[in-house]
Amino acid sequence: MMNITRKNKMKADAGKAYRDSLRKNLEHRLEVARSQGDQKLVQQLEQEAAYLHLK
């Protein structure tokens, strides 16, 4: 049986990997929106980042 500390560390690591993936995906989407000059989408993505506490 896995001890609680190791299990909690695994959960924390998975959570960090998930948030890192979200952040990377959002940054890419922002880069594309900016390169296309889509200010409305840029604003929406920035709001999404703020809502998810990624900025």
C-alpha positions as CSV (number, residue, x, y, z in Angstrom):
1,M,0.0,0.0,0.0
2,M,1.3,3.4,-0.9
3,N,1.9,5.8,2.0
4,I,-0.2,9.0,2.1
5,T,2.8,11.3,1.6
6,R,3.8,9.6,-1.6
7,K,0.2,9.6,-2.9
8,N,-0.2,13.3,-2.1
9,K,3.1,14.1,-3.9
10,M,1.9,12.2,-7.0
11,K,-1.4,14.1,-6.9
12,A,0.4,17.4,-6.6
13,D,2.8,16.5,-9.4
14,A,-0.2,15.5,-11.7
15,G,-1.9,18.8,-10.8
16,K,1.2,20.8,-11.6
17,A,1.6,19.0,-14.9
18,Y,-2.1,19.7,-15.8
19,R,-1.8,23.4,-15.0
20,D,1.5,23.6,-16.9
21,S,-0.2,22.0,-19.9
22,L,-3.2,24.5,-19.6
23,R,-0.8,27.4,-19.4
24,K,1.3,26.3,-22.4
25,N,-1.9,25.7,-24.5
26,L,-3.3,29.1,-23.6
27,E,0.0,30.9,-24.3
28,H,0.0,29.2,-27.8
29,R,-3.6,30.3,-28.4
30,L,-2.8,33.8,-27.4
31,E,0.3,33.9,-29.7
32,V,-1.8,32.8,-32.6
33,A,-4.6,35.2,-31.9
34,R,-2.1,38.1,-31.6
35,S,-0.4,37.1,-34.8
36,Q,-3.8,37.1,-36.6
37,G,-4.7,40.5,-35.1
38,D,-7.8,39.1,-33.4
39,Q,-8.2,41.5,-30.5
40,K,-11.5,40.1,-29.4
41,L,-10.1,36.6,-29.1
42,V,-6.9,38.0,-27.3
43,Q,-9.2,39.7,-24.8
44,Q,-11.2,36.5,-24.2
45,L,-8.1,34.4,-23.8
46,E,-6.7,36.9,-21.3
47,Q,-9.9,36.7,-19.4
48,E,-9.7,32.9,-19.4
49,A,-6.1,33.1,-18.1
50,A,-7.2,35.4,-15.3
51,Y,-10.2,33.1,-14.4
52,L,-7.9,30.1,-14.3
53,H,-5.3,32.0,-12.3
54,L,-2.7,31.3,-15.0
55,K,-1.5,34.9,-15.3
